[in-house]
Amino acid sequence: MAPWYLLFATKNPTEASIIKGMLEENQIRVMLLNKQDSSMLYGDIEIYVPVHFKEIARGLLDKGLLN
C-alpha cells in the first residue's frame, strides 16, 4: 500500500464529506481519520490521499476552497 499524505484537517464533518466527495469524483482515493471525541466534539477529522496524488489533490482543494 502506498504511503498516505495528510491533505487537510477540519472540525466540520460536513466539510470533510464534501472534500472527500470532490476528490473521489476526480478518481483520487481518500481516507478519513476521525479523531473527534464523540461526546465533546473536539479534535479533527483528517483527510489523507495517496502521496503520489498530493499535488493534484492540493490543486483541487485550493481551487474548491476559493469558490
Secondary structure, DSSP 4 states (H G I P E B T S, - for coil): ---EEEEEEES-HHHHHHHHHHHHHTT---EEEE---TTT--S-EEEEEEGGGHHHHHHHHHHHHH-
